[in-house]
Amino acid sequence: EPEVTQTPSHQVTQMGQEVILRCVPISNHLYFYWYRQILGQKVEFLVSFYNNEISEKSEIFDDQFSVERPDGSNFTLKIRSTKLEDSAMYFCACSGGQGVDEQFFGPGTRLTVL
Amino acid sequence: KQEVTQIPAALSVPEGENLVLNCSFTDSAIYNLQWFRQDPGKGLTSLLLIQSSQREQTSGRLNASLDKSSGRSTLYIAASQPGDSATYLCAVRPRGGSYIPTFGRGTSLIVHP
């Protein structure tokens, strides 16, 4: 069964450094999302992406964040200058396949900012 | 602003019991509601999606119902097994304008043999 993959599974970085989190969505899906989950907290929406542009973004998704679909398969989240409070699990998700609205999540990248 | 509450926060039951997990939301103008399972340190696995026009969805031992007027959804798990142990999350997407989902905190379920 097709699945969403994410790399790396765990990223440790120093405060102020740039990180890029990578995702390969399910191939025939059209809508892509990033979420984050701080340890012990709710899953929070960051951004949705469709037709090569951002559809919606939350208040969390400020100028430090950007997303890109550089080719036909990858979907990336960049954090320009990481802060301690960016430490969280970051999940990529997609939808728009056969079950149009159902969202399918990747296994996540655990980001630790020191 | 939509608020999603899941009760109970934690549940521990013996194997074989039938379970009901609750999800309530404050704004009934929803587009759909999706139930997920999350294992510790892992991603979310989609269980069931209910569109706003639907009353329930079933998949195997799982049945989810939706009552928009009362702002509630329930996830029924029949004949629970130890492998069902996980956190169960519901997410509500609004209707009109924004489709940003709001997640509940989840119900942490332990099914012991």
Contacts between the chains, C-beta under 8 A, distances in Angstrom:
chain1	res1	chain2	res2	distance
A	4	B	43	7.8
A	6	B	43	8.0
A	41	B	105	8.0
A	42	B	103	4.9
A	42	B	104	7.1
A	42	B	105	5.5
A	42	B	106	8.0
A	43	B	44	7.1
A	43	B	89	6.7
A	43	B	91	7.4
A	43	B	103	4.3
A	44	B	103	7.4
A	45	B	100	4.9
A	45	B	101	6.0
A	48	B	99	7.2
A	48	B	100	7.7
A	55	B	99	7.9
A	56	B	98	6.1
A	56	B	99	6.7
A	56	B	100	5.7
A	58	B	100	6.4
A	91	B	43	5.8
A	91	B	44	6.8
A	93	B	44	7.8
A	99	B	49	6.8
A	101	B	31	7.6
A	101	B	32	5.6
A	101	B	49	6.2
A	101	B	51	7.1
A	101	B	93	7.7
A	102	B	34	6.8
A	102	B	46	5.6
A	102	B	49	4.6
A	103	B	34	6.5
A	103	B	46	6.6
A	103	B	91	7.9
A	103	B	101	7.9
A	104	B	46	5.9
A	105	B	36	7.5
A	105	B	43	4.5
A	105	B	44	4.1
A	105	B	45	7.3
A	105	B	46	7.4
A	106	B	43	5.5
A	107	B	42	6.0
A	107	B	43	4.2
A	108	B	42	7.1
A	108	B	43	4.9
A	110	B	41	7.8
